[in-house]
Amino acid sequence: MAILTILEFPDPRLRRKAVPVEVVDEKIRTLIDDLLETMYDAPGIGLAATQVDVHQRVLVADISDDKSTPLVLINPEILSRDGVEITEEGCLSVPGVYEKVERAEHITFRALDRDGKGIEMEARGLLAVCVQHECDHLDGKLFVDYLSELKRQRIRKRVQKAHRQESNQPHRAPAI
């Protein structure tokens, strides 16, 4: 397993639409394991393959407090949405930014699991929000796209400023 580099907004690679997985094989299962390790390390509750510059329709999520309930979705498809929930969202690709976003409160979706077996599930609340958020990533969409243009510009400037500050920091040898 490996911790992968998470792309950050406004990287244009985050806008690429992911392609469906044709075969669930060891390569895909390794990607899933790497996504889970990366998500838990970040720490986050969801991660789409697009966020690590792999443009295949794979996402992982785990909304449990103890990281004990990983959910793997390959080729996810949201079948129905109803209700409205406004929650404060953040994103591993937009670090340090949290904004209120309107999403469906209840969804039904289908996908393949890590073994390639078809599943269909319903989700409410945080899990529904998380699945919608990660599916958006697979379609090249970010949660900031739900915000006004002014807010998006402010977020872009804030993230770019943080990147400049990081790159201007002197690199020191580790302490002995």
C-alpha positions in Angstrom: 0.0 0.0 0.0 1.1 3.6 -0.6 0.0 7.1 0.4 -0.7 8.9 -2.8 -0.4 12.6 -3.6 -3.7 14.4 -3.5 -4.2 17.0 -6.2 -5.3 20.4 -5.0 -7.7 23.0 -6.5 -7.3 24.7 -9.0 -5.3 21.9 -10.6 -6.9 21.2 -14.0 -6.5 17.4 -13.6 -9.3 17.6 -11.1 -11.6 18.5 -13.9 -11.1 15.4 -16.0 -14.0 13.0 -16.1 -13.1 9.5 -15.0 -13.7 6.5 -17.2 -15.5 3.4 -16.1 -13.5 0.5 -14.8 -13.7 -2.4 -17.3 -12.3 -5.2 -15.1 -12.0 -5.4 -11.3 -8.6 -7.0 -11.0 -5.5 -6.8 -8.7 -4.5 -3.4 -10.1 -7.9 -1.9 -9.2 -7.8 -3.6 -5.7 -4.3 -2.1 -5.2 -5.7 1.3 -6.1 -8.5 0.8 -3.6 -6.1 0.0 -0.9 -3.9 3.0 -1.7 -7.0 5.3 -1.8 -8.1 4.0 1.6 -4.6 4.5 3.1 -4.4 8.0 1.6 -7.8 8.9 2.8 -7.2 7.7 6.4 -3.8 9.4 6.5 -5.1 12.8 5.2 -7.5 12.4 7.3 -10.7 12.4 5.4 -14.0 10.5 5.0 -14.0 10.1 1.3 -11.6 10.1 -1.7 -12.1 9.7 -5.4 -9.4 8.3 -7.7 -9.6 11.5 -9.7 -8.1 13.3 -6.7 -4.9 11.3 -6.9 -4.7 11.7 -10.7 -6.1 8.3 -11.6 -9.1 8.9 -13.9 -11.1 5.7 -13.3 -14.5 5.6 -11.6 -13.4 4.4 -8.2 -14.1 6.0 -4.8 -13.7 5.1 -1.2 -15.5 6.4 1.9 -15.7 5.8 5.6 -17.8 8.0 7.8 -17.2 5.9 11.0 -15.4 7.5 13.9 -13.0 4.6 14.2 -12.2 4.0 10.5 -13.9 0.6 10.7 -16.5 0.8 7.9 -14.8 1.4 4.6 -17.1 1.6 1.6 -15.7 0.9 -1.9 -17.6 2.0 -5.0 -16.5 1.1 -8.5 -18.4 2.7 -11.3 -20.9 4.3 -8.9 -24.2 5.6 -10.3 -26.7 7.6 -8.3 -30.1 6.3 -9.2 -32.4 8.7 -7.2 -32.1 11.8 -5.0 -34.7 13.3 -2.7 -34.9 15.8 0.1 -32.5 18.7 0.7 -29.7 18.9 3.2 -27.4 21.9 3.6 -24.2 20.9 5.3 -20.7 22.4 5.7 -18.4 20.5 3.4 -14.7 20.4 3.1 -12.5 18.6 0.6 -9.0 17.0 0.7 -8.4 18.8 -2.7 -9.4 22.2 -1.2 -7.5 22.1 2.1 -8.6 24.3 4.9 -11.8 25.5 3.2 -15.3 24.7 4.5 -18.5 26.0 3.0 -22.2 25.3 3.2 -23.4 23.2 0.2 -26.9 22.0 -0.7 -27.2 18.3 -1.6 -29.9 15.6 -1.6 -30.6 14.3 1.9 -31.4 10.8 0.6 -29.9 8.9 -2.3 -30.1 5.4 -3.9 -27.0 4.3 -5.8 -25.5 1.3 -7.3 -21.9 0.3 -8.0 -19.5 -2.6 -7.9 -17.7 -3.5 -4.7 -13.9 -4.3 -4.4 -14.6 -7.9 -5.8 -16.6 -6.7 -8.8 -19.9 -7.7 -7.3 -22.9 -5.4 -8.0 -24.4 -3.6 -5.0 -27.3 -1.2 -4.6 -27.7 0.9 -1.5 -29.6 3.8 0.1 -27.9 6.5 2.0 -29.0 9.4 4.2 -27.3 12.2 5.9 -23.5 12.3 6.0 -23.0 9.2 3.9 -25.4 10.5 1.2 -23.5 13.8 1.1 -20.1 12.0 1.0 -21.1 9.7 -1.9 -22.5 12.7 -3.9 -19.3 14.7 -3.2 -17.1 11.9 -4.4 -19.2 11.1 -7.4 -18.9 14.7 -8.4 -15.1 14.3 -8.3 -15.4 11.4 -10.8 -17.4 13.8 -13.1 -14.7 16.6 -12.8 -16.8 18.7 -10.4 -15.7 20.1 -7.0 -17.8 21.3 -4.1 -16.6 24.9 -4.8 -18.6 24.7 -8.1 -21.8 25.0 -5.9 -20.6 28.3 -4.6 -20.8 31.8 -6.1 -18.1 32.9 -8.5 -16.9 35.4 -6.0 -16.4 32.7 -3.3 -14.6 30.4 -5.8 -12.2 33.2 -6.7 -11.5 34.0 -3.0 -10.9 30.3 -2.4 -8.6 30.0 -5.4 -6.5 33.0 -4.3 -6.3 31.6 -0.7 -5.1 28.2 -1.9 -2.6 29.7 -4.3 -1.3 32.0 -1.6 -0.8 29.0 0.7 1.1 27.2 -2.0 3.4 30.2 -2.6 4.1 30.4 1.2 4.9 26.6 1.3 7.3 26.9 -1.6 9.1 29.8 0.0 9.8 28.0 3.2 13.5 27.0 3.6 14.1 23.3 3.5 16.1 22.2 6.4 17.9 18.9 7.1 16.1 16.8 9.7 17.2 17.2 13.3 19.5 14.5 14.6 
